[in-house]
Amino acid sequence: MAAISFRVLMSVALVLAIVSRNVEAQSAAAPAPSPTSDGTSIDQGIAYILMLVALVLTYLIHPLDASSFYTF
């Protein structure tokens, strides 16, 4: 009886091993194509940097410009 259950167990294990490999092989999806940059994101990044520089310069120059009116 033990020999029969061992053979059944080994048969089931073999079938599961074969099936699990087939399932893994079929579940692999094709890799997605890499995104291509059309330059829009680069242009937007440069625009943000230029706006930040303009904002900083505005706040640096504005106090100097406003203080000259109060000195006289």
TIRO-2110 file (N, C-alpha, C; in Angstrom, 1 decimal):
// TIRO-2110
0.8, -1.2, 0.0, N, 1, A
0.0, 0.0, 0.0, CA, 1, A
0.9, 1.3, 0.0, C, 1, A
2.0, 1.2, 0.7, N, 2, A
2.8, 2.4, 0.8, CA, 2, A
3.5, 2.6, -0.5, C, 2, A
3.8, 1.5, -1.2, N, 3, A
4.5, 1.6, -2.5, CA, 3, A
3.6, 2.2, -3.6, C, 3, A
2.3, 1.9, -3.5, N, 4, A
1.3, 2.5, -4.4, CA, 4, A
1.1, 4.0, -4.2, C, 4, A
1.0, 4.3, -2.9, N, 5, A
0.8, 5.8, -2.6, CA, 5, A
2.0, 6.6, -2.9, C, 5, A
3.2, 5.9, -2.8, N, 6, A
4.4, 6.6, -3.2, CA, 6, A
4.5, 6.9, -4.7, C, 6, A
4.1, 5.9, -5.4, N, 7, A
4.0, 6.0, -6.9, CA, 7, A
3.0, 7.0, -7.3, C, 7, A
1.9, 7.1, -6.7, N, 8, A
0.8, 8.1, -7.0, CA, 8, A
1.4, 9.4, -6.6, C, 8, A
2.0, 9.6, -5.5, N, 9, A
2.6, 10.9, -5.1, CA, 9, A
3.6, 11.3, -6.1, C, 9, A
4.5, 10.4, -6.5, N, 10, A
5.5, 10.8, -7.5, CA, 10, A
4.9, 11.2, -8.8, C, 10, A
3.9, 10.5, -9.2, N, 11, A
3.2, 10.8, -10.5, CA, 11, A
2.5, 12.1, -10.5, C, 11, A
1.9, 12.4, -9.4, N, 12, A
1.2, 13.7, -9.2, CA, 12, A
2.3, 14.9, -9.2, C, 12, A
3.4, 14.6, -8.5, N, 13, A
4.5, 15.6, -8.4, CA, 13, A
5.0, 15.9, -9.8, C, 13, A
5.2, 14.8, -10.6, N, 14, A
5.7, 15.0, -11.9, CA, 14, A
4.8, 15.7, -12.8, C, 14, A
3.5, 15.4, -12.7, N, 15, A
2.5, 16.2, -13.5, CA, 15, A
2.5, 17.6, -13.1, C, 15, A
2.5, 17.9, -11.8, N, 16, A
2.5, 19.3, -11.4, CA, 16, A
3.8, 20.0, -11.8, C, 16, A
4.9, 19.4, -11.8, N, 17, A
6.1, 20.0, -12.2, CA, 17, A
6.1, 20.4, -13.7, C, 17, A
5.5, 19.5, -14.5, N, 18, A
5.4, 19.8, -15.9, CA, 18, A
4.4, 20.9, -16.2, C, 18, A
3.3, 20.8, -15.5, N, 19, A
2.2, 21.9, -15.7, CA, 19, A
2.7, 23.2, -15.2, C, 19, A
3.4, 23.3, -14.1, N, 20, A
3.9, 24.5, -13.6, CA, 20, A
4.9, 25.2, -14.5, C, 20, A
5.7, 24.4, -15.1, N, 21, A
6.7, 25.0, -16.1, CA, 21, A
5.9, 25.6, -17.3, C, 21, A
4.9, 24.9, -17.8, N, 22, A
4.2, 25.4, -18.9, CA, 22, A
3.4, 26.7, -18.5, C, 22, A
2.9, 26.7, -17.3, N, 23, A
2.1, 27.9, -16.9, CA, 23, A
3.1, 29.1, -16.8, C, 23, A
4.3, 28.9, -16.3, N, 24, A
5.2, 30.0, -16.2, CA, 24, A
5.7, 30.4, -17.6, C, 24, A
5.9, 29.5, -18.5, N, 25, A
6.4, 29.9, -19.8, CA, 25, A
5.3, 30.7, -20.6, C, 25, A
4.0, 30.4, -20.4, N, 26, A
3.0, 31.1, -21.1, CA, 26, A
2.6, 32.4, -20.5, C, 26, A
2.9, 32.6, -19.2, N, 27, A
2.4, 33.8, -18.5, CA, 27, A
3.4, 35.0, -18.8, C, 27, A
4.6, 34.7, -19.3, N, 28, A
5.5, 35.8, -19.5, CA, 28, A
5.0, 36.7, -20.7, C, 28, A
4.8, 37.9, -20.4, N, 29, A
4.3, 38.9, -21.4, CA, 29, A
5.5, 39.5, -22.2, C, 29, A
5.3, 39.9, -23.3, N, 30, A
6.3, 40.6, -24.1, CA, 30, A
6.7, 41.9, -23.4, C, 30, A
7.9, 42.2, -23.4, N, 31, A
8.3, 43.5, -22.8, CA, 31, A
7.7, 44.7, -23.5, C, 31, A
7.4, 45.7, -22.8, N, 32, A
6.8, 46.9, -23.4, CA, 32, A
7.9, 47.6, -24.1, C, 32, A
7.5, 48.3, -25.2, N, 33, A
8.5, 49.1, -25.9, CA, 33, A
9.0, 50.3, -25.0, C, 33, A
10.2, 50.6, -25.2, N, 34, A
10.8, 51.7, -24.4, CA, 34, A
10.2, 53.0, -24.8, C, 34, A
9.9, 53.9, -23.9, N, 35, A
9.3, 55.2, -24.3, CA, 35, A
10.3, 56.0, -25.1, C, 35, A
9.8, 56.7, -26.1, N, 36, A
10.7, 57.6, -26.8, CA, 36, A
10.3, 59.0, -26.5, C, 36, A
11.4, 59.8, -26.4, N, 37, A
11.2, 61.2, -26.0, CA, 37, A
11.2, 62.0, -27.3, C, 37, A
10.1, 62.8, -27.5, N, 38, A
10.0, 63.7, -28.7, CA, 38, A
10.6, 65.1, -28.4, C, 38, A
11.2, 65.3, -27.3, N, 39, A
11.7, 66.5, -27.0, CA, 39, A
10.8, 67.4, -26.2, C, 39, A
9.6, 67.1, -26.0, N, 40, A
8.6, 67.9, -25.3, CA, 40, A
8.9, 68.0, -23.9, C, 40, A
9.3, 66.9, -23.3, N, 41, A
9.6, 66.9, -21.8, CA, 41, A
10.9, 67.7, -21.6, C, 41, A
11.9, 67.6, -22.5, N, 42, A
13.1, 68.4, -22.4, CA, 42, A
12.8, 69.9, -22.5, C, 42, A
12.0, 70.3, -23.4, N, 43, A
11.6, 71.7, -23.6, CA, 43, A
10.8, 72.2, -22.4, C, 43, A
10.0, 71.4, -21.8, N, 44, A
9.2, 71.8, -20.7, CA, 44, A
10.1, 71.9, -19.5, C, 44, A
11.1, 71.1, -19.3, N, 45, A
12.1, 71.2, -18.2, CA, 45, A
12.9, 72.5, -18.3, C, 45, A
13.3, 72.8, -19.5, N, 46, A
14.1, 74.1, -19.7, CA, 46, A
13.2, 75.3, -19.5, C, 46, A
11.9, 75.2, -19.8, N, 47, A
11.0, 76.3, -19.6, CA, 47, A
10.8, 76.5, -18.1, C, 47, A
10.7, 75.4, -17.3, N, 48, A
10.5, 75.5, -15.9, CA, 48, A
11.8, 76.1, -15.2, C, 48, A
12.9, 75.8, -15.7, N, 49, A
14.2, 76.3, -15.1, CA, 49, A
14.2, 77.8, -15.5, C, 49, A
13.9, 78.2, -16.7, N, 50, A
13.9, 79.6, -17.0, CA, 50, A
12.9, 80.4, -16.2, C, 50, A
11.7, 79.9, -16.0, N, 51, A
10.8, 80.6, -15.2, CA, 51, A
11.2, 80.7, -13.7, C, 51, A
11.9, 79.7, -13.2, N, 52, A
12.4, 79.8, -11.9, CA, 52, A
13.5, 80.8, -11.8, C, 52, A
14.4, 80.9, -12.8, N, 53, A
15.4, 81.9, -12.8, CA, 53, A
14.8, 83.3, -12.8, C, 53, A
13.8, 83.5, -13.7, N, 54, A
13.1, 84.8, -13.8, CA, 54, A
12.5, 85.2, -12.5, C, 54, A
11.8, 84.2, -11.8, N, 55, A
11.2, 84.5, -10.5, CA, 55, A
12.2, 84.9, -9.5, C, 55, A
13.3, 84.2, -9.4, N, 56, A
14.4, 84.5, -8.4, CA, 56, A
15.0, 85.9, -8.7, C, 56, A
15.2, 86.1, -10.0, N, 57, A
15.8, 87.5, -10.3, CA, 57, A
14.8, 88.6, -10.0, C, 57, A
13.5, 88.3, -10.2, N, 58, A
12.5, 89.3, -9.9, CA, 58, A
12.5, 89.7, -8.4, C, 58, A
12.5, 88.6, -7.6, N, 59, A
12.5, 88.9, -6.1, CA, 59, A
13.8, 89.4, -5.6, C, 59, A
14.9, 89.2, -6.3, N, 60, A
16.2, 89.7, -5.9, CA, 60, A
16.3, 91.2, -6.3, C, 60, A
15.8, 91.5, -7.5, N, 61, A
16.0, 92.9, -8.0, CA, 61, A
14.9, 93.8, -7.4, C, 61, A
13.7, 93.3, -7.2, N, 62, A
12.6, 94.1, -6.7, CA, 62, A
12.9, 94.8, -5.4, C, 62, A
13.5, 94.2, -4.3, N, 63, A
13.8, 94.9, -3.1, CA, 63, A
14.8, 96.0, -3.3, C, 63, A
15.8, 95.8, -4.2, N, 64, A
16.8, 96.8, -4.5, CA, 64, A
16.2, 98.0, -5.2, C, 64, A
15.2, 97.7, -6.1, N, 65, A
14.6, 98.8, -6.8, CA, 65, A
13.6, 99.6, -5.9, C, 65, A
12.9, 98.9, -5.0, N, 66, A
12.0, 99.6, -4.1, CA, 66, A
12.7, 100.4, -3.1, C, 66, A
13.8, 99.9, -2.6, N, 67, A
14.5, 100.7, -1.6, CA, 67, A
15.1, 102.0, -2.0, C, 67, A
15.3, 102.2, -3.3, N, 68, A
15.9, 103.4, -3.8, CA, 68, A
14.8, 104.6, -3.7, C, 68, A
13.5, 104.3, -3.7, N, 69, A
12.5, 105.3, -3.6, CA, 69, A
12.4, 105.9, -2.2, C, 69, A
12.8, 105.1, -1.2, N, 70, A
12.6, 105.5, 0.1, CA, 70, A
13.9, 106.2, 0.7, C, 70, A
15.0, 106.3, -0.1, N, 71, A
16.2, 106.9, 0.4, CA, 71, A
16.2, 108.4, 0.2, C, 71, A
15.3, 108.9, -0.7, N, 72, A
15.3, 110.3, -0.9, CA, 72, A
14.2, 111.0, -0.3, C, 72, A
END
